[in-house]
């Protein structure tokens, strides 16, 4: 059975979109007809991904920044809406991982950075995406990967009453081409 999705006329925002699952999701949204805003902290890699999709005839923008920065996230959503006129779907994929060491050997700074991106960053993205979707009052969808699954569950139940659809995925760690680059310490394993 082949499942196809039609996102024609819709707008998707994808974080962690420069490589790996994020880029795959951005490609999938674009191939299904959506205009796509790609976000990633790595500006050079994001630019290459954005150019690749644009060269294939897709409507895309790339907006580099750090999702742990609230001003950036707010601006990301605002620029997406300003450029494409709306926001219908989001895939909050950005995240980093601790070096492969014992917990006792991880510094507080590394722990704080991981949580700033993987928890606070995902929450900030959801906050500003959902504010926009609520303003639009359209049937919208957000998908995100994170250990902060319970936040999405509460939001899904809240938004269901308003006609929105929300899908949560918390499958754990996945290795992909961008995995090593997303390590906090910059080292590969």
C-alpha positions as CSV (number, residue, x, y, z in Angstrom):
1,X,0.0,0.0,0.0
2,X,1.4,3.4,-1.0
3,X,0.4,6.4,1.1
4,X,0.4,9.8,-0.6
5,X,-0.1,13.1,1.0
6,X,-1.4,16.3,-0.7
7,X,-0.2,19.5,0.9
8,X,-1.0,21.7,-2.2
9,X,-1.6,25.2,-1.1
10,X,-0.3,24.6,2.4
11,X,2.8,25.8,4.3
12,X,5.1,23.7,6.4
13,X,7.9,24.7,8.8
14,X,10.7,22.2,9.4
15,X,13.4,22.7,12.0
16,X,16.7,20.8,11.9
17,X,16.1,20.9,8.1
18,X,19.6,21.1,6.8
19,X,20.2,17.4,6.8
20,X,19.0,14.0,7.9
21,X,15.3,13.5,8.9
22,X,14.7,17.2,8.8
23,X,15.8,17.6,5.2
24,X,13.9,14.4,4.3
25,X,10.8,15.9,5.8
26,X,11.3,19.2,4.0
27,X,11.7,17.3,0.7
28,X,8.5,15.2,1.4
29,X,6.4,18.3,2.2
30,X,7.7,20.1,-0.9
31,X,7.2,17.1,-3.1
32,X,3.6,16.9,-1.7
33,X,3.0,20.5,-2.8
34,X,3.6,22.5,0.3
35,X,5.7,25.7,0.5
36,X,8.4,25.0,3.1
37,X,10.3,27.1,5.6
38,X,13.5,25.3,6.5
39,X,15.3,26.2,9.8
40,X,18.6,25.1,11.1
41,X,21.5,26.5,13.1
42,X,24.0,25.6,10.4
43,X,23.6,28.4,7.9
44,X,25.9,27.1,5.2
45,X,24.3,23.6,5.1
46,X,20.8,25.1,5.4
47,X,21.6,27.4,2.4
48,X,22.6,24.3,0.3
49,X,19.5,22.4,1.3
50,X,17.3,25.5,0.5
51,X,19.0,26.0,-2.9
52,X,18.5,22.3,-3.7
53,X,14.8,22.4,-3.1
54,X,14.4,25.8,-4.9
55,X,16.3,24.4,-7.9
56,X,13.8,21.6,-8.1
57,X,11.0,24.2,-8.5
58,X,9.8,24.2,-4.9
59,X,8.7,27.3,-3.0
60,X,11.1,27.4,0.0
61,X,12.9,29.8,2.3
62,X,15.8,29.0,4.6
63,X,16.0,30.8,8.0
64,X,19.1,30.1,10.0
65,X,19.2,30.4,13.7
66,X,19.1,28.7,17.1
67,X,15.7,27.4,18.3
68,X,16.7,27.9,21.9
69,X,16.5,31.7,21.2
70,X,12.9,32.9,21.7
71,X,13.4,36.0,19.5
72,X,14.6,33.8,16.6
73,X,11.7,31.3,17.0
74,X,9.2,34.1,17.0
75,X,10.8,35.7,14.0
76,X,11.0,32.3,12.2
77,X,7.2,31.8,12.4
78,X,6.5,35.4,11.6
79,X,8.8,35.4,8.5
80,X,7.2,32.1,7.4
81,X,3.7,33.6,7.6
82,X,4.9,36.9,6.0
83,X,6.5,35.0,3.1
84,X,3.8,32.4,2.4
85,X,0.7,33.9,4.0
86,X,0.0,31.1,6.5
87,X,1.3,28.1,8.5
88,X,-0.4,24.8,8.3
89,X,2.1,22.2,9.5
90,X,5.3,21.9,11.5
91,X,7.9,19.3,12.0
92,X,10.0,20.3,15.0
93,X,13.0,18.0,14.4
94,X,16.0,20.1,15.6
95,X,17.9,18.5,18.4
96,X,21.3,17.7,19.7
97,X,22.8,14.8,21.6
98,X,25.3,14.4,24.4
99,X,28.7,13.0,23.8
100,X,28.8,9.2,24.3
101,X,30.1,9.4,27.9
102,X,28.8,8.5,31.3
103,X,26.4,10.9,32.9
104,X,29.0,11.7,35.6
105,X,31.3,13.0,33.0
106,X,28.9,15.4,31.2
107,X,29.4,19.0,32.2
108,X,26.5,21.1,33.4
109,X,27.0,23.4,30.4
110,X,26.5,20.5,28.0
111,X,23.5,19.3,29.9
112,X,22.0,22.9,29.8
113,X,22.6,23.3,26.1
114,X,21.0,20.0,25.3
115,X,17.9,20.9,27.3
116,X,17.8,24.4,25.9
117,X,17.5,23.0,22.4
118,X,15.7,19.6,22.9
119,X,13.1,20.8,25.4
120,X,12.9,24.6,25.5
121,X,13.5,24.9,21.8
122,X,10.8,22.4,20.8
123,X,8.5,24.1,23.3
124,X,9.2,27.6,21.9
125,X,8.6,26.3,18.3
126,X,5.3,24.8,19.4
127,X,4.3,27.9,21.2
128,X,4.8,30.3,18.3
129,X,3.5,27.8,15.7
130,X,0.4,27.1,17.7
131,X,-0.2,30.9,18.3
132,X,-0.2,31.4,14.6
133,X,-2.4,28.3,13.9
134,X,-4.8,29.5,16.5
135,X,-5.0,32.9,14.9
136,X,-5.7,31.4,11.6
137,X,-8.2,28.9,13.0
138,X,-7.6,26.5,10.2
139,X,-7.3,22.7,10.4
140,X,-3.6,22.5,11.1
141,X,-1.1,19.9,12.0
142,X,2.2,19.9,13.9
143,X,4.6,17.0,14.2
144,X,7.6,16.9,16.4
145,X,10.2,14.5,17.7
146,X,11.3,14.9,21.3
147,X,11.4,13.3,24.7
148,X,9.0,16.1,25.7
149,X,6.1,14.0,24.5
150,X,3.7,15.0,27.3
151,X,3.7,18.7,26.3
152,X,2.4,17.7,22.8
153,X,-0.1,15.4,24.3
154,X,-1.7,18.1,26.3
155,X,-1.6,20.5,23.4
156,X,-3.1,17.9,21.1
157,X,-6.1,17.5,23.4
158,X,-6.5,21.2,23.9
159,X,-6.4,21.9,20.1
160,X,-8.6,19.0,19.2
161,X,-11.5,21.0,20.6
162,X,-10.6,23.8,18.2
163,X,-10.5,21.6,15.1
164,X,-6.7,21.1,14.8
165,X,-4.9,17.9,14.3
166,X,-1.6,17.2,16.1
167,X,0.7,14.2,15.7
168,X,3.4,13.3,18.2
169,X,6.4,11.1,17.5
170,X,8.9,10.2,20.2
171,X,10.8,7.3,18.7
172,X,14.1,7.8,20.4
173,X,17.4,8.5,18.8
174,X,18.0,8.0,15.1
175,X,21.4,7.9,13.4
176,X,21.4,9.8,10.1
177,X,23.8,11.9,8.1
178,X,23.5,14.9,10.3
179,X,23.7,13.1,13.6
180,X,27.4,13.7,14.2
181,X,27.2,17.4,13.3
182,X,24.5,17.8,16.0
183,X,26.7,16.7,18.8
184,X,27.2,19.4,21.5
185,X,31.0,18.9,21.6
186,X,31.5,18.8,17.8
187,X,33.2,15.4,18.0
188,X,32.2,12.4,16.1
189,X,32.0,8.9,17.5
